[in-house]
């Protein structure tokens, strides 16, 4: 039995008052708070073993390199990547946005003929199609929209059901023999809906397309097994999985990483460099990690991965299912509309909503005045808001540290919104 009250006590930031009220944080979809072990790990790295990794021959460099690679392996374990071989299928990136852009740029480089014979499998051009969905965060939509524009490929998209799920009933029409890339979110950061990834992966592979998964909103909340899902690539951010900001991870099947040309160039990613011929790049993951990496943050992210596995990701998911059930009571409030599924099946505890007659920013400020942090805006996902006929919404998103009491406080406060602004 997991003691979630004891887990909450590991988050020092929650032990404060905001505007004279006990602090309730319900914005984990934007960034998760950090347990003390993660905070301490980053600080301890700087205190004791700070050095350049994979470079120096001195003892401190060896220790920092060992810590860096141990963290990579722990992150690999979290998603069932190739941890047995040192996490070589995990590339360090600046975040999920950085990883998705790196993939789009690398595929663009392959489309220009870079990377030799092996990279031709990634090339896209006129007559080809790239498929996304209307549920995408801009960090998925825009890199692949730009890739299509640069290469002459056509951008297509999977539409949404009435309650905001990614449609798969017409997958054979949208993903066809022209499709080279399918890039789709695992969980919407607006609706909280879990995408039917297995159906999309099967269809993508039937037509020989690559499947790229945005796992930002899934890795922190539900078990993610990249091998079982059979995705070709996946990206997510450390700061949403209780780790530091400024670092993320790109998973790629080993054989694909070996064939993919790099997107960033500089130190530590090249085996041999000459003035009069192309460079010979290192094997992955080093090939994709040009320059000095955010080593302390990676080490702390590894601790976050270990911490999550110690709790058990399924236990986290079960705890959050209970919170999701309670959060969906928002839809029972007069004048409130939930953007997304109204039951907790195949969704996470991210609930966006609209309040009739009240602007989202007013709702957010009203809630904040009571010491409760939620998100307002379009959440970097404008197409899904247009699907619901809106430009913005409020969003609550839970984490491992939240409780039913937190949700009840939110519901009590939201119950007064329309009376305060509209007199009813």
C-alpha positions in Angstrom: 0.0 0.0 0.0 1.5 3.3 -1.1 1.3 6.2 1.4 0.5 9.1 -0.9 0.4 11.5 2.1 4.0 10.6 2.8 4.8 11.1 -0.9 3.2 14.6 -0.8 5.4 15.5 2.2 8.5 15.0 -0.1 7.6 18.2 -2.1 8.8 21.2 -0.1 7.2 23.7 -2.4 3.7 22.5 -1.4 4.3 23.5 2.2 3.4 27.1 1.9 0.5 29.5 1.7 -0.5 31.5 -1.4 -2.7 34.6 -0.8 -3.2 33.4 2.8 -4.5 30.0 1.8 -2.8 26.6 1.9 -1.3 26.0 -1.5 -2.9 23.5 -4.0 -1.0 22.9 -7.2 -3.2 21.6 -10.1 -1.0 22.5 -13.0 1.2 19.4 -13.4 0.4 19.3 -17.1 2.5 22.4 -17.5 5.3 21.3 -15.2 5.4 18.9 -12.2 6.8 19.9 -8.8 10.1 18.2 -7.7 10.6 15.8 -4.7 13.5 16.6 -2.4 15.5 13.6 -3.7 15.5 15.2 -7.2 16.4 18.7 -5.9 19.2 17.2 -3.8 20.6 15.1 -6.6 21.1 18.2 -8.8 22.6 20.2 -6.0 24.8 17.3 -4.9 26.2 16.9 -8.4 27.4 20.4 -8.4 28.9 20.1 -4.9 30.8 16.9 -5.5 31.3 15.6 -9.1 30.7 18.5 -11.5 32.9 17.9 -14.6 32.6 17.4 -18.4 31.3 14.0 -19.4 32.9 11.8 -22.0 35.9 14.2 -22.2 38.3 14.3 -19.3 40.6 11.6 -18.1 40.6 12.7 -14.5 38.7 11.1 -11.7 35.9 13.7 -11.4 35.2 13.4 -15.2 35.0 9.6 -14.8 32.5 10.0 -11.9 30.4 12.5 -13.7 30.3 10.4 -16.8 29.3 7.3 -14.8 26.5 9.3 -13.1 25.3 10.7 -16.5 25.2 7.2 -18.1 23.5 5.6 -15.0 20.8 8.3 -15.3 20.3 7.4 -19.0 19.9 3.8 -18.2 17.3 4.6 -15.5 15.3 6.6 -17.9 15.5 3.8 -20.4 14.2 1.4 -17.7 11.3 3.7 -17.0 9.9 3.2 -20.6 11.4 -0.2 -21.2 13.9 1.0 -23.8 17.3 -0.7 -24.2 18.5 -0.3 -20.6 20.5 -3.6 -20.7 22.9 -2.0 -23.1 23.3 1.2 -21.1 20.3 3.0 -22.4 21.7 3.4 -25.9 18.3 4.0 -27.4 17.8 7.1 -25.2 19.1 10.4 -26.6 19.4 13.5 -24.3 17.5 16.5 -25.7 16.7 20.0 -24.3 13.1 18.8 -23.8 10.3 17.1 -25.8 10.1 20.2 -28.1 13.8 19.9 -28.7 13.6 16.2 -29.4 10.7 16.5 -31.9 12.4 19.4 -33.7 15.6 17.3 -33.8 13.7 14.5 -35.5 12.1 16.7 -38.0 15.4 18.4 -38.9 17.2 15.1 -39.1 14.6 13.7 -41.4 14.8 16.9 -43.4 18.6 16.4 -43.7 18.0 12.8 -44.9 15.6 14.2 -47.5 18.4 16.4 -48.8 20.6 13.3 -49.3 22.6 13.6 -46.0 23.5 10.4 -44.2 24.3 8.2 -47.2 22.5 5.1 -48.3 21.2 4.1 -44.9 19.4 7.4 -44.4 17.4 7.2 -47.6 14.7 5.3 -45.7 13.8 8.6 -43.9 13.5 10.8 -47.0 10.3 12.6 -47.7 9.3 14.8 -50.7 6.6 15.7 -53.2 4.0 12.9 -53.4 4.6 11.8 -49.8 2.4 12.6 -46.8 3.0 13.3 -43.1 0.2 12.6 -40.7 -0.5 14.3 -37.4 -3.8 14.9 -35.5 -5.9 17.8 -34.5 -5.1 17.0 -30.8 -1.5 17.8 -31.2 0.5 20.2 -29.0 2.2 22.8 -31.2 5.5 21.1 -30.5 4.3 18.2 -32.7 2.2 20.1 -35.2 4.7 22.8 -36.1 8.0 20.9 -36.7 6.2 18.4 -39.0 4.2 21.1 -40.7 7.5 22.9 -41.4 9.1 19.6 -42.6 6.2 19.2 -45.1 6.7 22.7 -46.3 10.5 22.3 -46.7 10.3 19.0 -48.5 7.1 19.4 -50.6 5.3 16.6 -48.7 1.6 17.0 -47.9 0.5 17.4 -44.3 -2.6 15.4 -43.3 -4.4 15.0 -40.0 -6.6 12.7 -38.1 -9.7 14.4 -36.9 -11.3 14.2 -33.4 -14.5 12.7 -32.1 -17.1 14.9 -30.5 -15.5 14.5 -27.1 -12.0 15.2 -28.4 -10.5 11.7 -28.9 -8.2 11.1 -31.9 -10.3 9.3 -34.5 -9.1 5.9 -35.7 -12.2 4.7 -37.6 -11.0 6.2 -40.9 -7.3 5.5 -40.3 -6.9 3.6 -43.6 -8.0 6.7 -45.5 -5.7 9.2 -43.7 -2.7 6.9 -43.4 -2.0 5.4 -46.8 0.8 4.2 -49.1 2.0 7.8 -49.5 2.5 8.2 -45.8 6.1 8.4 -44.6 5.6 9.7 -41.0 2.9 9.6 -38.4 3.5 11.9 -35.4 0.8 11.7 -32.8 0.3 12.5 -29.1 -0.1 9.6 -26.6 -2.3 11.7 -24.3 -3.8 15.1 -25.2 -2.6 17.9 -22.9 -6.1 19.5 -23.3 -8.7 16.6 -23.1 -6.6 14.1 -21.2 -7.7 11.5 -23.6 -5.4 8.5 -24.3 -4.9 7.9 -28.0 -5.4 4.4 -29.4 -1.7 4.2 -30.3 -1.6 0.4 -31.1 -4.2 0.9 -34.0 -2.2 3.9 -35.4 1.1 2.1 -35.1 -0.2 -1.0 -36.9 -1.5 1.0 -39.7 1.6 3.2 -40.0 3.8 0.1 -40.2 1.5 -1.6 -42.7 2.3 1.2 -45.2 6.0 1.4 -44.2 5.7 4.7 -42.3 7.6 5.8 -39.2 5.6 6.3 -36.0 6.7 9.2 -33.7 5.0 9.4 -30.3 4.7 12.5 -28.1 4.9 10.9 -24.7 5.0 14.2 -22.6 1.7 13.6 -21.0 1.9 9.9 -20.7 5.3 9.0 -19.1 4.5 10.9 -15.9 1.1 9.4 -15.4 0.7 5.9 -16.9 3.0 3.0 -17.6 4.7 3.5 -21.0 6.4 0.5 -22.7 8.0 1.7 -26.0 8.7 -1.9 -27.0 5.2 -3.1 -26.4 3.8 -0.1 -28.3 6.3 -0.7 -31.1 6.8 3.0 -31.7 9.8 4.0 -33.8 10.6 7.2 -31.8 9.2 8.9 -28.7 9.9 12.2 -27.0 9.1 13.5 -23.5 10.3 16.1 -21.0 12.0 15.5 -17.6 10.2 18.4 -15.9 6.8 16.8 -16.3 8.0 13.6 -14.8 9.1 15.3 -11.5 12.6 16.0 -12.9 14.4 19.3 -13.7 13.7 21.7 -16.5 16.0 22.0 -19.5 16.3 18.4 -20.4 14.2 15.7 -22.2 14.6 12.4 -23.9 14.3 11.0 -27.3 13.8 7.2 -27.7 14.6 5.6 -31.0 14.9 2.0 -32.1 18.6 1.3 -32.3 18.6 0.4 -36.0 16.8 3.7 -36.8 19.1 5.8 -34.7 22.1 4.2 -36.5 20.7 5.2 -39.9 19.4 8.7 -39.0 21.7 11.6 -39.8 22.3 14.1 -37.0 20.5 17.5 -36.7 23.0 19.3 -34.5 26.7 19.5 -35.0 29.7 20.3 -32.8 31.9 18.7 -30.2 31.5 15.2 -28.7 29.4 13.9 -31.7 32.1 13.4 -34.3 34.6 10.5 -34.5 36.8 12.0 -37.2 36.8 15.5 -38.8 38.7 16.8 -41.8 38.9 20.0 -43.7 38.4 18.5 -47.2 35.8 15.7 -46.6 32.6 15.1 -44.6 33.0 14.2 -41.0 32.6 10.7 -39.6 30.0 10.9 -36.8 29.9 8.8 -33.7 27.5 6.0 -33.0 24.2 6.9 -31.3 23.3 8.2 -28.9 26.5 10.4 -28.9 25.8 11.3 -32.6 22.8 13.3 -31.5 24.3 15.0 -28.4 26.5 17.7 -29.8 28.0 20.1 -27.3 28.0 20.2 -23.5 24.9 18.4 -22.1 22.9 19.5 -19.1 24.6 16.9 -17.0 23.4 17.8 -13.5 19.8 17.9 -14.8 20.2 14.5 -16.5 21.5 13.0 -13.3 18.5 14.5 -11.4 16.1 13.2 -14.1 17.6 9.7 -13.6 16.8 10.1 -9.9 13.3 11.1 -10.8 12.9 8.0 -13.0 14.1 5.8 -10.1 11.8 7.5 -7.7 8.8 6.9 -10.0 9.7 3.3 -10.4 10.1 2.8 -6.7 6.5 4.1 -6.2 5.4 2.1 -9.2 4.0 3.9 -12.2 0.9 1.7 -12.1 0.3 2.8 -8.5 0.7 6.4 -9.7 -1.9 5.8 -12.4 -4.3 4.2 -10.0 -4.0 7.1 -7.6 -4.6 9.5 -10.4 -7.6 7.6 -11.7 -9.3 8.3 -8.3 -8.5 11.9 -8.7 -9.8 12.0 -12.3 -13.1 10.6 -11.1 -13.4 13.5 -8.7 -12.2 16.1 -11.1 -14.8 15.2 -13.7 -17.4 16.5 -11.2 -16.5 19.9 -12.6 -18.9 19.0 -15.5 -21.8 18.8 -13.0 -21.4 22.5 -12.0 -24.0 24.8 -13.6 -22.6 26.5 -16.7 -19.4 24.4 -16.9 -18.5 22.3 -19.9 -15.7 19.8 -19.9 -13.5 19.6 -23.1 -12.9 15.9 -23.4 -14.3 12.6 -22.2 -16.7 12.8 -19.3 -15.6 9.5 -17.7 -12.2 8.3 -16.5 -11.9 5.4 -19.0 -8.8 5.8 -21.2 -7.9 9.3 -19.9 -5.7 10.9 -17.3 -6.3 13.5 -14.7 -6.1 16.5 -17.1 -9.4 18.2 -17.3 -10.0 21.3 -19.4 -13.2 23.2 -19.1 -15.2 26.3 -20.2 -17.4 28.4 -18.0 -20.3 30.0 -19.8 -20.1 33.7 -19.7 -16.8 34.0 -17.8 -13.4 34.4 -19.5 -10.8 31.7 -18.6 -8.4 34.3 -17.3 -11.0 35.6 -14.9 -11.6 32.1 -13.7 -7.9 31.5 -13.3 -7.4 34.7 -11.2 -10.5 33.9 -9.1 -9.1 30.4 -8.3 -5.6 31.7 -7.7 -6.9 34.2 -5.1 -7.9 31.1 -3.1 -4.4 29.6 -3.3 -5.1 27.1 -6.1 -2.9 27.0 -9.2 -4.5 26.0 -12.5 -3.7 26.8 -16.2 -5.5 29.3 -18.4 -5.1 29.8 -22.2 -5.0 27.6 -25.2 -2.3 25.3 -23.7 -0.2 25.4 -26.9 -2.9 23.4 -28.7 -5.1 25.8 -30.7 -6.6 23.3 -33.2 -8.2 21.2 -30.5 -9.7 24.3 -28.9 -11.2 25.3 -32.3 -12.7 21.8 -32.4 -14.7 22.8 -29.3 -15.5 26.2 -30.7 -13.2 28.0 -28.3 -9.9 30.0 -28.3 -9.0 29.2 -24.7 -10.0 27.3 -21.6 -9.1 26.5 -18.0 -7.2 23.3 -17.3 -6.6 21.4 -14.1 -4.0 18.6 -14.1 -3.1 16.4 -11.2 0.1 14.8 -10.1 1.2 12.2 -7.6 1.1 14.7 -4.8 -2.5 15.7 -5.2 -5.4 14.4 -3.0 -9.2 14.2 -3.1 -9.2 17.1 -0.6 -7.3 19.2 -3.2 -10.0 18.4 -5.7 -12.8 19.2 -3.3 -11.2 22.6 -2.5 -11.1 23.3 -6.2 -14.8 22.3 -6.7 -15.8 24.5 -3.7 -14.1 27.5 -5.2 -15.3 26.9 -8.8 -18.8 26.7 -7.4 -18.6 30.4 -6.6 -17.2 31.6 -10.0 -20.5 32.3 -11.9 -22.1 33.9 -8.8 -19.1 36.2 -8.4 -18.8 37.3 -12.1 -22.4 37.0 -13.3 -24.5 37.2 -10.1 -25.8 33.6 -10.6 
